[in-house]
Amino acid sequence: MEHSSWLATSLVYLAAAVLAVPLSRALGLGSIIGYLGAGILIGPWGLGLVTDAQDMLHVAEFGVVLMLFLVGLELEPRRLWSMRYAVFGWGSVQLFGSAAAMTGAAVLLGIDWRVALVASLGLAMSSTAIGLNVLAERNLMATGGGQGVLGVMLLQDVAAIPILAFVPLLAAGAAQAHGDGWLGAAKAAGVVAAIVLGGRLLLRPALRWIARSDTPEIFTAAALLLVVATAALMQSVGLSMALGAFLAGVLLAESEYRRQLETDLEPFKGLLLGLFFIAVGMGIDFAVVFGEPLAIAALVAGFLGIKAGVLWAMGRAMPIPPGERPPFLILLMQGGEFGFVVFQAAAGAGVIDAPTASRLVAAVAISMLLTPLVLLLSDRFWARRLAGRTRVMEELSEPQEAPVIIAGFGRYGQIIGRLLYANGLAATVLEHDADQVESVRRFGWPVFYGDASRLDLLRTAGAARARVFVLAIDDVERSIAVAKLVREHFPQLHIVARARNVTHYYELRNLGIEHVERETLESALLSARSVLEQLGFQPHQARTLAWRFRRHNVALVEAMRPHHGDEAKLIAIAKQGRAQLEEQFARERDAAQRRSGRAGWVVPAGDEGER
């Protein structure tokens, strides 16, 4: 009986998703609305085909865990460290600023401060599942707004630890809870340290050993085991399972198995996230909503309005372009799945009563249901007006056949493109900035709108048949991501890359890219030649000295590349190289002076024929 019941339930879930999601997307509502609608339809307040949403919600939460693991795989530890201000700075402003504002408003309305504080901390959270899923669907993760959303959500996951430990302190018997809280915090710190150290020392050798078995299904099982084990460790000490999976992903972000892990886990993530949204739709208690419609509506409008005010101020202060502020605000002002956990823990500890917890859960679920709809309205009105665009930019859709692909058509890519076009050579140009596309199109350049970090778009651009890929993307992180993608999927392409600085140069060279040019080197050498000429050097002398300096500098940078990260070694090599160059130039000046019988600056040895 139990087996047939499980089979029937699975049939209902899958059928609802298969029917509702394509219909929702066909109506332009997006997949999330389809999943939530399917949950409402089959739930206890719809057709009543499934009545126990909580069990499915616990299983489907693993989709959020997998999603955070895959997000972690995209964030190398160095890049995560560079986001520390966004995570702990702006993330703290959003979480604690929103909670403080909501607590103050609730206390002014006569609500007990303990209830107000717990409710505000839960409502201040945002839905990681919806937020990151929307960013991925819209390819916004690499944008300023997307990075802002990710940073705030990471802080929220980190803050889950102290918030859950803090809730029992508000209940009766706080002294005992205080001791338990400190013990729980110590256990939490130990588990996090174990995950970090174990990930550094054991994960890569273990995956390497498993990969040697040359059994794809076992590697997939190992990937799932890694995520499940990390999540179980975090849950055992009362921490966020998703945070543990994220840490594991970050530790493997530089692994050679990163792409394989992403490929193996992506289908599981998508399916479980869909089940999560269905379970959320089923879990909306419409008895509470219909019983107190005005109170629930006021609660939803109140907490969304307060969070929107805090986020609006943040968006203006953060380096987020105006056109990217609407999704930043909308994705973070909604409630989140962690709010369910906070309200459940508070009700269990006696801080809030069961009816209050039901109202809060209903408010969060409704806000999650409204978020995709508000995004659609924003796309049609607010975002377009802020971005100053009169139409939506269409991406490259027709297959291309040009032998050269240029990714990035800013000041650097345009020079390369102009030289190619002047010599009758065709190139497919990809630029992800819509404003830049419109600007260069006005000058007659055939530029396509599209993000070169998308594999499907590269295939459409003809990467499988092209001969040369020019990597002229300005953003360093995106440049590295595109380089890895091209190297992995289109090994026949010869990559000619632009490097913003020496660190960028090293990262590209370490990927096996041979043709890398630092964007400022040539222009700086031309300026140096002008300085020498103004000091009395002949033009051919200045040109020769600059050329020799360039050759020496390129060789020196290559010699330093294996030691990148060892500052002491790099400094020693740099000093030695500078001394060698100065000695070489000094010897050549002396030899030239002796041969010419003249004093002063003369052409170096071997270049007399150019006088």
C-alpha positions in Angstrom: 0.0 0.0 0.0 2.8 2.3 1.0 4.6 1.6 -2.3 1.5 2.2 -4.4 0.8 5.4 -2.5 4.3 6.7 -3.1 4.0 5.8 -6.8 0.7 7.6 -7.1 2.1 10.7 -5.4 5.1 10.8 -7.7 2.8 10.5 -10.6 0.8 13.5 -9.5 3.8 15.7 -8.8 5.4 14.9 -12.2 2.2 15.3 -14.2 1.5 18.6 -12.5 4.9 19.9 -13.3 4.9 18.7 -16.9 1.5 20.3 -17.6 1.8 23.5 -15.6 5.4 24.7 -16.4 5.2 24.7 -20.2 1.8 26.4 -20.0 3.2 29.0 -17.6 6.2 29.7 -19.8 4.0 29.9 -22.9 2.0 32.6 -21.2 5.3 34.5 -20.4 5.0 33.9 -16.7 8.2 31.9 -16.2 8.7 28.4 -14.7 8.5 29.3 -11.0 4.9 30.6 -11.4 4.1 27.3 -13.1 5.6 25.2 -10.3 3.8 27.3 -7.6 0.6 27.1 -9.5 0.9 23.4 -9.8 1.4 23.1 -6.1 -1.7 25.1 -5.3 -3.7 23.1 -7.8 -2.9 19.6 -6.5 -2.6 20.7 -2.8 -5.2 20.5 0.0 -6.8 23.8 -1.1 -7.0 22.8 -4.8 -8.0 19.4 -6.1 -6.7 17.7 -2.9 -4.7 15.1 -4.8 -1.8 15.4 -2.3 -2.4 16.6 1.3 1.0 16.2 3.0 3.3 19.0 1.6 5.8 19.0 4.5 7.4 15.6 3.7 7.9 16.6 0.1 9.2 20.0 1.2 11.9 18.4 3.3 13.0 16.2 0.3 12.8 19.1 -2.2 14.9 21.4 0.0 17.8 19.4 -1.3 17.3 21.2 -4.6 18.3 24.4 -2.8 21.3 22.6 -1.4 22.4 21.4 -4.9 21.9 24.9 -6.3 24.2 26.5 -3.6 26.8 23.8 -4.3 26.8 24.6 -8.0 26.9 28.4 -7.2 30.0 27.6 -5.0 31.6 25.8 -7.9 31.5 29.1 -9.9 33.2 31.1 -7.1 36.9 30.4 -6.6 38.2 31.2 -3.1 40.0 34.3 -4.4 36.8 35.6 -6.0 34.8 34.9 -2.9 37.3 36.8 -0.8 36.9 39.7 -3.2 33.2 39.7 -2.4 33.7 40.0 1.3 32.5 43.6 1.4 29.3 42.8 -0.5 28.6 39.8 1.7 29.4 41.0 5.2 29.0 44.7 4.5 25.9 45.2 2.3 24.5 41.8 3.3 24.5 42.9 7.0 22.9 46.3 6.0 20.0 44.5 4.3 19.4 41.8 6.9 19.8 43.8 10.1 18.6 47.1 8.6 15.3 45.4 7.4 14.9 43.5 10.7 15.4 46.6 12.8 13.0 48.7 10.7 10.3 46.0 10.8 10.8 45.4 14.6 10.4 49.1 15.3 7.2 49.3 13.2 5.7 46.3 14.9 6.5 47.6 18.4 4.8 50.9 17.5 1.7 48.9 16.6 1.7 47.4 20.1 3.2 44.0 19.4 5.4 42.4 22.0 9.1 43.1 21.2 10.1 39.4 21.3 7.4 38.4 18.8 8.3 41.4 16.7 12.0 40.7 16.6 11.6 37.0 15.7 9.1 37.8 13.0 11.3 40.5 11.6 14.4 38.3 11.5 12.4 35.6 9.6 10.8 38.1 7.2 14.1 39.9 6.5 15.3 36.7 4.8 14.9 36.2 1.0 14.3 33.1 -1.1 17.6 31.7 -2.2 15.8 29.2 -4.4 13.8 31.8 -6.3 16.5 34.5 -6.4 19.4 32.4 -7.7 17.1 30.5 -10.1 15.9 33.8 -11.6 19.4 35.0 -11.9 20.4 31.8 -13.7 17.4 31.9 -16.0 18.0 35.5 -17.0 21.8 35.1 -17.1 22.3 37.9 -14.6 24.7 36.2 -12.2 27.7 38.0 -13.6 26.1 41.5 -13.5 26.5 44.0 -10.7 22.9 43.5 -9.6 23.4 39.7 -9.7 26.5 39.8 -7.6 24.7 42.1 -5.1 21.9 39.6 -4.8 24.3 36.7 -4.4 26.3 38.6 -1.7 23.3 39.4 0.4 21.9 35.9 0.1 25.3 34.4 1.3 25.2 36.6 4.3 21.6 35.4 5.1 22.8 31.8 5.0 25.7 32.7 7.3 23.4 34.5 9.6 21.1 31.5 9.9 23.6 30.1 12.5 23.3 32.9 15.1 19.6 33.5 14.4 18.6 29.9 15.2 20.8 30.0 18.2 19.3 33.3 19.3 15.6 32.3 19.1 15.6 30.1 22.2 17.1 32.9 24.2 13.9 34.9 23.9 11.9 32.1 25.5 11.5 31.2 29.1 14.6 29.5 30.6 17.0 31.7 28.7 19.9 30.8 31.0 19.8 27.2 29.9 19.3 28.2 26.3 22.2 30.5 26.6 24.5 27.7 27.6 23.1 25.5 24.8 23.5 28.3 22.3 27.2 28.7 23.1 27.7 24.9 22.9 25.9 24.8 19.6 28.0 27.7 18.3 31.2 25.8 19.2 29.9 22.7 17.4 29.0 24.8 14.4 32.5 26.3 14.2 34.1 22.8 14.5 32.0 21.4 11.7 32.7 24.4 9.4 36.4 24.0 10.1 36.2 20.3 9.4 34.5 20.9 6.1 37.1 23.5 5.0 40.2 21.4 6.1 38.7 18.2 4.7 37.9 19.9 1.5 41.4 21.2 1.1 43.1 18.0 2.0 40.8 15.1 1.0 38.3 16.1 -1.7 40.5 16.4 -4.7 42.5 13.2 -4.1 39.3 11.3 -3.4 37.7 12.5 -6.7 40.8 11.8 -8.6 40.9 8.2 -7.2 37.2 7.7 -8.1 37.7 9.2 -11.6 40.3 6.6 -12.3 37.7 3.9 -12.1 36.4 5.3 -15.4 32.8 4.6 -14.4 30.6 7.7 -15.0 27.7 6.6 -12.8 30.0 6.1 -9.8 31.4 9.6 -10.3 27.9 10.9 -10.3 27.1 9.0 -7.2 30.3 10.3 -5.6 29.2 13.9 -6.4 25.8 13.3 -4.8 27.5 11.7 -1.8 29.7 14.7 -1.3 26.8 17.1 -1.3 24.6 14.9 0.9 27.4 14.3 3.4 28.3 18.0 3.7 24.6 18.9 4.1 24.1 16.2 6.8 27.1 17.5 8.7 25.8 21.0 8.8 22.3 19.8 9.7 23.6 17.7 12.6 24.7 20.9 14.4 21.6 23.0 13.4 23.3 24.9 10.5 22.1 25.6 7.0 22.5 22.6 4.8 22.8 25.0 1.8 25.6 26.9 3.4 27.6 23.6 3.9 27.1 22.7 0.2 28.2 26.1 -0.8 31.4 25.8 1.1 32.1 22.4 -0.5 31.5 23.9 -3.9 33.9 26.8 -3.3 36.6 24.4 -2.2 36.2 22.5 -5.5 35.9 25.6 -7.7 39.5 25.3 -8.8 39.3 21.5 -9.2 39.8 19.9 -12.6 36.5 18.1 -12.0 34.5 21.2 -11.7 32.8 21.0 -15.1 32.1 17.3 -14.7 30.4 17.9 -11.3 28.3 20.7 -12.8 27.2 18.4 -15.6 26.3 15.5 -13.3 24.4 17.5 -10.7 22.5 20.0 -12.9 19.6 17.6 -13.8 19.0 16.7 -10.1 19.1 20.4 -9.1 16.5 21.4 -11.6 14.1 18.6 -10.8 14.4 19.0 -7.0 14.0 22.8 -7.2 10.8 22.2 -9.2 9.5 19.9 -6.4 10.5 22.5 -3.9 8.4 25.2 -5.5 5.5 22.8 -5.9 5.7 22.0 -2.2 5.7 25.7 -1.3 2.5 26.2 -3.4 0.9 23.3 -1.6 1.9 24.6 1.8 0.1 28.0 1.5 -2.6 27.8 4.3 -5.6 29.4 2.5 -7.7 28.9 5.6 -5.6 31.6 7.3 -5.6 33.8 4.2 -9.4 33.6 3.7 -10.0 33.9 7.4 -8.1 37.1 7.8 -7.6 38.5 4.3 -7.1 42.1 5.3 -4.6 41.3 8.0 -2.5 39.0 5.8 -2.6 41.6 2.9 -1.4 44.3 5.4 1.3 42.0 6.7 2.6 41.2 3.2 2.4 44.8 2.0 4.1 46.1 5.2 7.1 43.8 5.2 7.6 44.1 1.4 7.4 47.9 1.6 9.9 48.2 4.5 12.4 45.8 2.8 11.9 47.6 -0.5 12.8 50.9 1.1 16.0 49.5 2.6 17.0 47.9 -0.7 16.2 51.0 -2.7 18.7 53.0 -0.6 21.2 50.2 -0.9 20.8 50.0 -4.7 21.6 53.7 -5.0 24.7 53.4 -2.8 26.1 50.2 -4.3 27.8 50.2 -7.7 24.8 48.7 -9.4 23.7 50.3 -12.8 20.2 51.7 -12.8 18.9 49.1 -15.2 20.0 46.3 -12.9 18.3 47.7 -9.7 14.8 46.4 -10.3 15.7 42.6 -10.1 18.1 43.4 -7.2 15.3 45.0 -5.2 12.5 42.5 -6.2 14.5 39.3 -5.6 15.6 40.4 -2.2 12.4 42.1 -0.8 10.4 38.8 -0.9 10.3 36.4 2.0 12.4 33.2 2.0 12.2 29.5 2.8 14.5 30.1 5.8 11.6 32.1 7.3 9.6 28.9 7.6 12.4 27.4 9.7 12.7 30.5 12.0 8.9 30.6 12.6 8.8 26.9 13.2 11.6 27.1 15.7 10.1 30.1 17.4 6.7 28.4 17.7 8.4 25.3 19.2 10.3 27.4 21.7 7.1 29.2 22.7 8.3 32.6 21.5 5.3 33.0 19.2 2.0 31.1 19.2 0.8 28.7 16.4 -1.7 31.1 14.8 0.9 33.9 14.5 3.3 31.4 13.0 0.7 30.4 10.5 0.1 34.0 9.5 3.8 34.6 9.0 4.3 31.5 7.0 1.3 32.4 4.7 2.7 35.9 4.3 6.1 34.6 3.2 4.6 32.1 0.8 2.4 34.7 -0.8 5.4 37.0 -1.2 7.3 34.2 -3.0 4.2 33.6 -5.2 4.1 37.3 -6.1 7.8 37.7 -6.9 7.7 36.3 -10.5 4.6 38.4 -11.3 6.2 41.6 -10.0 9.3 40.8 -12.0 7.2 40.6 -15.2 5.6 44.0 -14.4 9.0 45.4 -13.7 10.4 44.1 -17.1 7.5 45.9 -18.9 7.6 49.2 -17.2 10.2 50.0 -14.5 13.4 48.3 -15.7 13.0 49.4 -19.3 12.5 53.0 -18.3 15.5 52.9 -15.9 17.7 51.4 -18.5 16.6 54.0 -21.0 15.8 51.4 -23.6 12.8 51.5 -26.0 13.0 47.8 -26.9 14.4 44.5 -25.7 17.7 43.6 -27.3 17.4 40.4 -29.3 20.2 37.9 -28.9 22.1 36.2 -31.7 19.9 33.4 -33.0 21.0 32.7 -36.6 24.1 30.4 -37.1 27.2 32.2 -38.2 30.1 31.0 -40.4 32.9 33.7 -40.0 36.4 32.3 -39.3 36.9 34.8 -36.4 34.8 35.4 -33.3 35.4 38.5 -31.2 34.0 38.4 -27.7 33.8 42.0 -26.4 33.6 45.0 -28.6 34.8 47.8 -26.4 37.8 50.0 -27.0 40.1 47.0 -27.4 37.9 44.7 -29.5 37.0 47.6 -31.9 40.6 48.1 -32.9 41.0 44.4 -33.7 37.7 44.4 -35.6 38.5 47.5 -37.6 41.8 46.0 -38.8 40.1 42.8 -39.8 37.3 44.5 -41.7 39.7 46.9 -43.4 41.5 43.8 -44.8 38.3 42.2 -46.0 38.1 39.6 -43.2 34.8 38.7 -41.7 34.2 38.3 -37.9 31.3 37.4 -35.7 31.2 40.0 -32.9 29.5 39.3 -29.5 28.9 42.0 -26.9 26.8 41.5 -23.8 26.3 45.2 -23.0 23.1 46.3 -24.8 24.0 50.0 -24.7 27.4 49.3 -26.3 25.7 47.2 -29.0 23.3 50.0 -29.9 26.1 52.6 -29.8 28.5 50.8 -32.2 25.6 49.7 -34.5 24.9 53.4 -35.2 28.4 53.5 -36.7 27.6 50.6 -39.0 29.3 47.8 -37.1 27.6 44.4 -37.4 27.6 43.5 -33.7 25.4 40.8 -32.1 24.0 41.1 -28.6 24.9 38.0 -26.5 26.9 36.7 -23.6 30.0 34.7 -24.7 30.0 32.8 -21.4 27.0 30.8 -22.7 27.8 27.6 -24.5 24.7 27.6 -26.7 25.4 31.1 -27.9 29.0 30.2 -28.8 27.8 27.3 -30.9 25.3 29.6 -32.7 28.2 32.0 -33.3 30.0 29.2 -35.1 32.7 28.4 -32.6 32.8 24.8 -33.7 33.8 25.9 -37.2 35.8 29.1 -36.6 39.6 29.3 -36.6 40.3 32.2 -34.2 38.6 33.4 -31.0 39.5 36.9 -29.9 39.0 37.3 -26.2 38.6 41.1 -25.6 36.2 41.0 -22.7 36.9 43.8 -20.2 35.8 42.1 -17.0 38.6 39.8 -15.7 36.3 37.1 -14.1 34.1 36.8 -17.2 37.2 36.7 -19.4 38.6 33.7 -17.5 35.2 32.0 -17.5 34.9 32.3 -21.3 38.5 31.2 -21.8 37.8 28.0 -19.8 34.6 27.4 -21.7 36.2 27.8 -25.1 39.3 25.7 -24.2 37.0 22.9 -22.9 34.4 22.7 -25.7 36.2 24.2 -28.8 39.9 23.0 -28.5 40.5 23.7 -32.2 40.0 27.4 -31.7 43.2 29.5 -31.5 42.5 32.0 -28.7 44.0 35.5 -28.9 43.4 37.2 -25.6 43.6 40.6 -24.0 44.9 40.8 -20.4 44.0 43.6 -18.2 47.1 43.2 -16.0 49.8 40.7 -15.1 47.6 38.6 -12.8 45.1 38.3 -15.6 47.9 37.4 -18.0 49.1 34.6 -15.7 45.6 33.1 -15.4 45.2 33.1 -19.2 48.6 31.6 -19.7 48.0 28.9 -17.1 45.0 27.8 -19.2 47.4 27.1 -22.1 46.6 30.3 -24.1 49.7 31.3 -25.9 48.7 34.6 -27.6 48.0 36.9 -24.7 48.8 40.7 -24.8 48.6 43.1 -21.9 46.5 45.9 -22.9 48.7 48.7 -21.5 52.1 47.4 -22.5 52.3 48.6 -26.1 50.7 52.0 -25.4 53.1 52.6 -22.5 56.1 51.7 -24.6 55.0 54.1 -27.3 54.7 56.8 -24.7 58.2 55.9 -23.4 59.6 56.2 -26.9 58.1 59.7 -27.1 59.8 60.6 -23.8 63.2 59.4 -25.0 62.8 61.4 -28.3 62.0 64.5 -26.3 65.2 63.9 -24.3 67.3 64.0 -27.5 67.3 60.3 -28.7 67.0 59.6 -32.4 63.6 58.0 -33.3 65.3 54.7 -34.3 67.3 54.7 -31.0 64.1 55.1 -29.0 62.3 52.4 -31.1 65.1 49.9 -30.6 65.4 50.5 -26.9 61.6 50.1 -26.5 61.6 46.9 -28.5 64.5 45.4 -26.4 62.7 46.4 -23.2 59.5 44.7 -24.4 61.4 41.5 -25.3 63.1 41.5 -21.9 59.8 42.3 -20.0 57.8 39.5 -21.7 60.6 37.0 -20.9 60.7 38.2 -17.3 57.0 37.9 -16.8 57.1 34.4 -18.2 59.9 33.5 -15.8 57.8 34.8 -12.9 54.7 32.9 -13.9 55.5 29.6 -12.1 56.0 31.6 -8.9 52.8 33.6 -9.0 51.5 33.8 -5.4 55.0 33.7 -3.9 55.6 37.4 -3.3 59.1 37.0 -2.0 60.2 35.0 -5.0 58.5 37.4 -7.4 60.2 40.4 -5.9 63.6 38.7 -6.1 63.1 37.7 -9.7 61.9 41.2 -10.6 64.9 42.9 -8.9 67.3 40.5 -10.6 65.7 41.1 -14.0 65.8 44.9 -13.6 69.5 44.8 -12.7 70.3 42.5 -15.7 68.5 44.9 -18.0 70.2 48.0 -16.6 73.6 46.2 -16.9 72.9 45.1 -20.4 72.0 48.6 -21.5 75.0 50.1 -19.7 77.4 47.7 -21.4 75.9 48.5 -24.8 76.2 52.2 -24.2 79.8 51.9 -23.2 80.7 49.8 -26.2 79.0 52.1 -28.6 80.7 55.1 -27.1 84.1 53.5 -27.4 83.5 52.6 -31.0 82.2 56.0 -31.9 84.7 58.0 -29.8 81.8 60.1 -28.5 80.4 60.6 -25.1 76.7 60.7 -24.2 73.6 58.7 -25.3 74.2 56.9 -28.6 72.6 54.1 -30.4 73.2 50.7 -28.7 75.7 48.2 -30.1 74.6 46.5 -33.2 72.3 49.3 -34.4 74.8 51.6 -36.0 73.5 50.8 -39.4 70.2 52.5 -38.6 71.8 55.9 -38.2 
